[in-house]
Amino acid sequence: MSLIVQKYGGTSVGTLDRIRNVAARAIKAHRAGNQVVVTVSAMSGETNRLVALVEDLSGGNYSKREYDVVVSTGEQVSIGLLAIAIESLGVPARSYQGWQVRFVTDSVHSKARILDVESEKIRADLAEGRIVVVAGFQGMDQEGSVTTLGRGGSDTSAVALAAALEADFCDIYTDVDGVYTTDPRIVPKARKLDRISYEEMLEMASLGAKVLQTRSVELAMKYNVPVRVLSSLEEGTGTLLTKEDDVMEQVVVSAIAFNRDEAQITVQGVPDKPGVAALIFGTLADANINVDMIIQNISASSGDTDVTFTVPKGDYKQALAILKEPVGRIGATNVTGNPDIAKVSVIGVGMRSHSGVARRMFKALSADNINIRMISTSEIKISVVIDEKYMELAVRTLHQAFELDKDAGDRVRD
């Protein structure tokens, strides 16, 4: 007997027919002799509807605690309907909200982090032969307030639950049938990957790939949870997230990721002295604004520096506004920004042991006259910031340059 955690997103439970389909899949796994826990999101579009109600009523000035109380209700409907659907097909089921299980979180409302999962109720129900249905996205802080985990938080709920239960598999069901070398809507020849390492998937998620939420991959890697990405609409083997192995080391570049949800900010004429960077980025941190890529250029003649970095596009205006005071305090000359950028990245664990990836990447972009604004690297990725209007061209160009439409053995070595 295996213990399987299944997660279904909003599209997968978007209609009653799709809820019946999810119920049938859970029952199929149950009748195969497995213990089954199902985590679901709110029905497609429901969270957006609830957010709009909050925004319209408050004009954007609202308590994040009460925001969580409202937007967490979508999952309550999903779990109740799914439990009813399962029981109507002859299998006992029981639903739980996140605060009933409990998912213990910190108190950062709208993007809380999970501290602990109390799984005793679930284990007892599984022992009695029930399919357990748990709300994703929800939690409760240590003071008893309802919290939410942020967009995509149901993925994190599922992986955290799988880790707490020591599940054999965590199956993430989505509207795609696996992880691809890039978005097939941009590159029709994109290939589905049979397996991908945790590290590669983490890079893809953090760099803009929408298949899995970043924190869910972090948890899977930390607790070595075997995660499968599968389609809820058709049968298939999906993509397995796993540790690195010898086969994967043969692939230099596995995927191309992109993100059009960032903006670029430059603080100009920053005095080159200790403490100024801490003030700039401390101000952003105090406002819970995440900073991604950072570049600092020092002028040989003046001794001043320009500090350029990227932030989420949704935080762009706020970041510009709150930086005016500290920038004036440190004596910098100006703050400028550009929201019309995109980040494109090549990813592959094989980059650790192969050279020439940067050369091939920059040569391909240059051939299409795509100018690079910023560059960032890690052991297994190279990211560039470019003008947003060139993003799709850059993705197609790099996918072709690294021959990702071919099997690994058929690609040309650099």
C-alpha positions as CSV (number, residue, x, y, z in Angstrom):
1,M,0.0,0.0,0.0
2,S,1.3,3.5,-1.0
3,L,0.3,6.8,0.5
4,I,-0.4,9.3,-2.3
5,V,-1.1,13.0,-2.0
6,Q,-2.9,14.4,-5.1
7,K,-3.2,18.1,-5.7
8,Y,-5.7,19.6,-8.2
9,G,-5.7,23.3,-9.2
10,G,-8.6,25.6,-9.9
11,T,-8.9,24.6,-13.5
12,S,-9.2,21.0,-12.6
13,V,-12.1,21.7,-10.2
14,G,-13.6,24.5,-12.3
15,T,-16.9,22.8,-13.0
16,L,-19.0,20.1,-11.4
17,D,-18.1,17.7,-14.3
18,R,-14.4,18.3,-13.5
19,I,-15.0,17.8,-9.8
20,R,-16.6,14.5,-10.7
21,N,-13.5,13.7,-12.8
22,V,-11.2,14.5,-9.8
23,A,-13.4,12.3,-7.6
24,A,-13.1,9.4,-10.1
25,R,-9.3,9.8,-10.2
26,A,-9.0,9.8,-6.4
27,I,-11.2,6.7,-6.2
28,K,-9.2,4.9,-8.8
29,A,-6.1,5.3,-6.8
30,H,-7.9,4.4,-3.6
31,R,-9.3,1.2,-5.1
32,A,-5.8,0.2,-6.4
33,G,-5.0,-0.2,-2.7
34,N,-3.5,3.2,-1.9
35,Q,-4.2,5.6,0.9
36,V,-5.2,8.9,-0.8
37,V,-5.2,12.5,0.4
38,V,-6.4,15.1,-2.1
39,T,-5.5,18.8,-1.8
40,V,-7.5,21.3,-4.0
41,S,-7.6,24.9,-4.9
42,A,-10.6,27.1,-5.2
43,M,-12.7,26.7,-8.4
44,S,-11.2,28.5,-11.4
45,G,-11.8,32.2,-11.2
46,E,-13.2,32.2,-7.6
47,T,-10.1,33.6,-5.9
48,N,-10.0,36.5,-8.4
49,R,-13.7,37.1,-7.7
50,L,-13.1,37.3,-4.0
51,V,-10.1,39.6,-4.4
52,A,-12.1,41.9,-6.5
53,L,-14.8,42.1,-3.8
54,V,-12.2,43.1,-1.3
55,E,-10.7,45.7,-3.6
56,D,-14.1,47.2,-4.7
57,L,-15.3,47.5,-1.1
58,S,-12.1,48.9,0.4
59,G,-10.7,50.9,-2.5
60,G,-7.4,49.0,-1.9
61,N,-7.1,50.1,1.8
62,Y,-7.8,46.9,3.7
63,S,-6.5,44.8,6.6
64,K,-4.5,41.8,5.2
65,R,-5.9,39.7,8.1
66,E,-9.4,40.3,6.9
67,Y,-8.3,39.8,3.3
68,D,-7.2,36.3,4.2
69,V,-10.5,35.6,5.9
70,V,-12.3,36.4,2.6
71,V,-10.1,34.9,0.0
72,S,-9.6,31.6,1.9
73,T,-13.3,30.8,1.5
74,G,-13.0,29.6,-2.0
75,E,-11.3,26.4,-1.0
76,Q,-14.0,25.6,1.5
77,V,-16.5,25.2,-1.3
78,S,-14.1,23.0,-3.4
79,I,-13.3,20.5,-0.6
80,G,-16.9,20.2,0.4
81,L,-18.1,19.6,-3.2
82,L,-15.3,17.1,-3.9
83,A,-16.0,15.1,-0.7
84,I,-19.7,15.0,-1.6
85,A,-18.7,13.8,-5.2
86,I,-16.5,11.0,-3.7
87,E,-19.1,9.8,-1.3
88,S,-21.8,9.8,-4.1
89,L,-19.6,7.2,-5.9
90,G,-19.6,4.9,-2.9
91,V,-16.3,5.8,-1.1
92,P,-16.2,7.4,2.3
93,A,-14.5,10.8,2.4
94,R,-13.9,13.6,4.8
95,S,-12.9,17.2,4.1
96,Y,-10.8,19.6,6.2
97,Q,-9.9,23.2,6.0
98,G,-6.3,24.2,6.5
99,W,-7.0,25.4,10.0
100,Q,-8.6,22.2,11.0
101,V,-5.7,19.9,10.0
102,R,-3.8,22.2,11.1
103,F,-1.3,24.0,8.8
104,V,0.5,26.2,11.3
105,T,2.0,29.3,9.7
106,D,3.7,32.5,10.6
107,S,1.5,35.7,10.7
108,V,2.5,37.3,7.4
109,H,-1.0,37.5,5.9
110,S,-1.5,36.9,2.2
111,K,1.9,35.1,1.9
112,A,2.3,33.1,5.1
113,R,4.9,30.4,5.4
114,I,4.2,27.0,6.8
115,L,5.8,26.2,10.2
116,D,4.3,22.8,10.9
117,V,1.6,20.4,9.7
118,E,-0.4,18.4,12.3
119,S,-1.4,15.2,10.5
120,E,-3.0,13.1,13.2
121,K,-6.6,13.6,12.0
122,I,-5.6,12.6,8.5
123,R,-3.8,9.5,9.6
124,A,-6.8,8.4,11.6
125,D,-9.1,8.9,8.7
126,L,-6.8,7.0,6.3
127,A,-6.6,4.1,8.7
128,E,-10.4,3.9,8.6
129,G,-10.4,3.7,4.8
130,R,-11.5,7.3,3.9
131,I,-10.2,9.5,1.2
132,V,-9.2,12.8,2.9
133,V,-9.8,16.1,1.1
134,V,-7.8,19.1,2.4
135,A,-8.0,22.7,1.4
136,G,-4.9,24.1,-0.1
137,F,-3.7,27.7,0.2
138,Q,-5.0,28.0,3.8
139,G,-3.4,28.0,7.2
140,M,-3.6,29.4,10.7
141,D,-1.1,31.3,12.7
142,Q,-0.2,30.6,16.3
143,E,-2.7,33.2,17.5
144,G,-5.6,31.5,15.7
145,S,-6.0,33.8,12.8
146,V,-6.7,32.4,9.3
147,T,-3.8,32.9,6.9
148,T,-3.2,32.3,3.2
149,L,0.0,31.1,1.5
150,G,-0.1,33.4,-1.6
151,R,-0.9,32.6,-5.2
152,G,0.0,29.0,-6.1
153,G,0.0,28.2,-2.4
154,S,-2.0,25.0,-2.9
155,D,1.1,23.4,-4.4
156,T,3.0,24.2,-1.2
157,S,0.2,22.8,0.9
158,A,0.3,19.5,-1.0
159,V,4.1,19.1,-0.8
160,A,4.1,20.1,2.9
161,L,1.3,17.5,3.6
162,A,3.2,14.9,1.6
163,A,6.4,15.6,3.7
164,A,4.5,15.4,7.0
165,L,2.8,12.2,6.0
166,E,6.0,10.7,4.5
167,A,4.0,10.1,1.3
168,D,5.3,7.8,-1.4
169,F,4.3,10.3,-4.1
170,C,2.9,13.9,-4.4
171,D,1.0,14.1,-7.6
172,I,0.4,17.7,-8.8
173,Y,-2.4,17.6,-11.4
174,T,-2.6,20.7,-13.7
175,D,-4.0,21.6,-17.1
176,V,-0.7,20.6,-18.7
177,D,0.7,17.1,-19.0
178,G,4.1,17.7,-17.5
179,V,7.1,20.1,-17.5
180,Y,8.2,21.2,-20.9
181,T,11.5,22.6,-22.3
182,T,9.7,25.9,-22.5
183,D,6.1,27.2,-23.0
184,P,4.6,25.3,-26.0
185,R,2.4,28.3,-26.7
186,I,5.6,30.2,-27.6
187,V,7.6,27.3,-29.1
188,P,5.3,24.6,-30.6
189,K,8.3,22.2,-30.8
190,A,8.9,22.3,-27.0
191,R,9.3,18.8,-25.6
192,K,7.9,17.3,-22.4
193,L,10.6,16.2,-20.0
194,D,10.2,12.7,-18.5
195,R,12.2,13.9,-15.4
196,I,13.8,17.0,-14.1
197,S,16.0,17.6,-11.1
198,Y,14.7,19.5,-8.1
199,E,17.3,22.2,-8.7
200,E,16.3,22.7,-12.3
201,M,12.7,22.9,-11.4
202,L,13.4,25.3,-8.6
203,E,15.2,27.6,-11.0
204,M,12.4,27.3,-13.6
205,A,9.8,28.1,-10.9
206,S,11.7,31.1,-9.6
207,L,12.4,32.3,-13.1
208,G,8.8,32.5,-14.2
209,A,7.7,29.0,-15.1
210,K,4.1,28.6,-13.9
211,V,3.9,24.8,-13.6
212,L,4.8,24.7,-9.9
213,Q,5.1,27.3,-7.2
214,T,8.7,28.0,-6.0
215,R,8.1,27.2,-2.3
216,S,6.6,23.9,-3.2
217,V,9.8,22.9,-5.0
218,E,11.9,24.1,-2.2
219,L,10.0,21.9,0.2
220,A,10.1,18.9,-2.1
221,M,13.9,19.2,-2.4
222,K,14.4,19.8,1.3
223,Y,12.3,16.7,2.3
224,N,13.1,14.6,-0.8
225,V,9.4,14.3,-1.7
226,P,8.9,12.5,-5.1
227,V,6.7,14.9,-7.1
228,R,5.0,14.0,-10.3
229,V,3.5,16.7,-12.5
230,L,0.5,15.3,-14.4
231,S,-2.6,16.3,-16.4
232,S,-6.0,16.2,-14.7
233,L,-7.7,16.1,-18.1
234,E,-5.9,13.1,-19.8
235,E,-3.9,10.0,-18.8
236,G,-0.1,10.2,-19.0
237,T,3.2,9.6,-17.2
238,G,3.9,13.3,-16.6
239,T,7.2,14.6,-15.4
240,L,9.0,13.3,-12.3
241,L,10.9,15.7,-10.0
242,T,13.9,13.8,-8.7
243,K,17.5,14.1,-7.5
244,E,20.3,14.6,-10.1
245,D,21.4,11.4,-11.8
246,D,24.0,10.4,-14.4
247,V,21.5,10.6,-17.3
248,M,20.6,14.2,-16.5
249,E,24.3,15.2,-16.3
250,Q,24.5,14.5,-20.0
251,V,22.1,17.3,-20.8
252,V,23.9,20.7,-20.7
253,V,20.7,22.8,-21.0
254,S,17.3,21.3,-20.1
255,A,14.9,24.2,-20.4
256,I,14.3,27.9,-21.2
257,A,12.3,29.9,-18.7
258,F,11.0,33.5,-18.9
259,N,9.3,36.1,-16.8
260,R,7.6,39.2,-17.9
261,D,6.4,40.1,-14.4
262,E,9.5,42.1,-13.3
263,A,10.5,45.7,-13.5
264,Q,14.0,47.4,-13.5
265,I,15.0,50.2,-11.1
266,T,18.3,52.1,-11.2
267,V,19.6,54.3,-8.4
268,Q,22.0,56.7,-10.0
269,G,25.0,58.5,-8.6
270,V,25.3,56.5,-5.4
271,P,28.3,57.5,-3.2
272,D,30.7,54.6,-3.0
273,K,30.8,54.1,0.8
274,P,29.7,51.5,3.3
275,G,26.1,51.4,4.3
276,V,24.4,52.8,1.3
277,A,23.4,49.5,-0.2
278,A,22.1,48.4,3.2
279,L,19.9,51.5,3.3
280,I,18.5,51.0,-0.2
281,F,17.7,47.3,0.1
282,G,16.7,47.5,3.7
283,T,14.0,50.0,2.8
284,L,12.7,47.6,0.2
285,A,12.9,44.7,2.6
286,D,10.9,46.6,5.3
287,A,8.1,47.0,2.7
288,N,8.3,43.2,1.9
289,I,9.4,43.9,-1.6
290,N,11.6,41.1,-3.0
291,V,14.7,42.1,-5.1
292,D,16.0,39.7,-7.7
293,M,18.9,40.6,-10.0
294,I,21.4,43.3,-8.7
295,I,24.2,45.0,-10.7
296,Q,26.5,47.8,-9.4
297,N,28.7,49.8,-11.7
298,I,31.4,52.0,-10.3
299,S,32.6,55.0,-12.3
300,A,36.4,55.2,-12.4
301,S,36.3,59.0,-12.8
302,S,33.7,60.1,-10.2
303,G,33.9,57.2,-7.7
304,D,30.1,57.1,-7.6
305,T,28.1,54.0,-8.5
306,D,24.8,53.1,-10.3
307,V,22.9,50.3,-8.6
308,T,20.4,48.5,-10.9
309,F,18.0,45.8,-9.7
310,T,14.7,44.1,-10.5
311,V,11.6,43.9,-8.4
312,P,8.1,42.3,-9.1
313,K,6.2,44.5,-11.5
314,G,3.3,44.7,-9.1
315,D,5.7,46.4,-6.5
316,Y,7.3,48.7,-9.1
317,K,5.4,51.9,-8.3
318,Q,5.6,51.4,-4.6
319,A,9.4,50.7,-4.8
320,L,10.0,53.9,-6.7
321,A,8.0,55.9,-4.2
322,I,9.6,54.6,-1.0
323,L,13.1,54.9,-2.4
324,K,12.9,58.7,-2.8
325,E,13.6,59.4,0.9
326,P,16.6,57.1,1.4
327,V,18.1,58.0,-2.0
328,G,18.0,61.7,-1.0
329,R,19.5,60.9,2.4
330,I,22.5,59.1,0.9
331,G,23.1,61.8,-1.7
332,A,22.3,59.8,-4.8
333,T,21.4,61.9,-7.8
334,N,18.2,60.1,-9.2
335,V,16.0,57.0,-9.3
336,T,14.8,55.8,-12.6
337,G,12.9,52.7,-13.7
338,N,11.6,50.6,-16.6
339,P,8.6,48.3,-16.2
340,D,8.8,47.1,-19.8
341,I,11.4,44.4,-19.4
342,A,11.5,40.6,-19.4
343,K,13.9,38.0,-18.0
344,V,14.9,35.0,-20.1
345,S,17.0,32.1,-18.7
346,V,18.7,29.0,-19.8
347,I,18.7,26.2,-17.2
348,G,20.6,22.9,-16.9
349,V,22.5,20.9,-14.3
350,G,25.0,19.9,-17.0
351,M,26.2,23.5,-17.0
352,R,28.3,22.6,-13.9
353,S,30.6,20.5,-16.0
354,H,30.3,22.0,-19.5
355,S,31.7,25.3,-20.8
356,G,30.5,27.4,-23.7
357,V,26.9,27.9,-22.7
358,A,27.2,31.7,-22.2
359,R,29.0,32.1,-25.5
360,R,26.3,30.2,-27.4
361,M,23.5,32.1,-25.6
362,F,24.9,35.5,-26.2
363,K,25.9,34.7,-29.8
364,A,22.3,33.6,-30.5
365,L,20.8,36.7,-29.0
366,S,23.2,38.9,-30.8
367,A,22.4,37.3,-34.2
368,D,18.7,38.5,-33.7
369,N,19.8,42.0,-32.5
370,I,18.5,41.5,-29.0
371,N,20.3,43.8,-26.6
372,I,21.1,42.5,-23.0
373,R,20.4,44.9,-20.1
374,M,21.5,42.7,-17.2
375,I,23.1,39.3,-16.7
376,S,22.9,37.0,-13.7
377,T,24.3,33.5,-13.3
378,S,24.3,30.5,-11.0
379,E,25.9,27.1,-11.3
380,I,23.0,25.8,-13.4
381,K,21.5,28.9,-15.0
382,I,22.2,32.1,-17.0
383,S,19.6,34.8,-16.9
384,V,19.4,38.0,-19.0
385,V,17.1,41.0,-18.8
386,I,16.0,42.3,-22.2
387,D,13.3,44.6,-23.5
388,E,9.9,42.9,-23.1
389,K,9.0,43.2,-26.7
390,Y,11.8,40.8,-27.7
391,M,10.9,38.2,-25.1
392,E,9.1,35.6,-27.3
393,L,11.8,36.0,-30.0
394,A,14.5,35.4,-27.5
395,V,12.8,32.3,-26.1
396,R,12.4,30.8,-29.6
397,T,15.9,31.7,-30.6
398,L,17.5,30.1,-27.5
399,H,15.3,27.0,-27.7
400,Q,16.6,26.5,-31.3
401,A,20.2,27.4,-30.4
402,F,20.3,24.7,-27.7
403,E,18.3,22.2,-29.9
404,L,15.8,21.5,-27.1
405,D,13.3,20.1,-29.6
406,K,15.7,17.1,-30.0
407,D,16.5,14.3,-27.6
408,A,19.7,14.8,-25.6
409,G,21.7,12.2,-27.7
410,D,20.9,14.0,-30.9
411,R,22.1,17.5,-29.9
412,V,25.3,19.0,-31.2
413,R,28.0,19.4,-28.5
414,D,29.5,22.8,-28.2
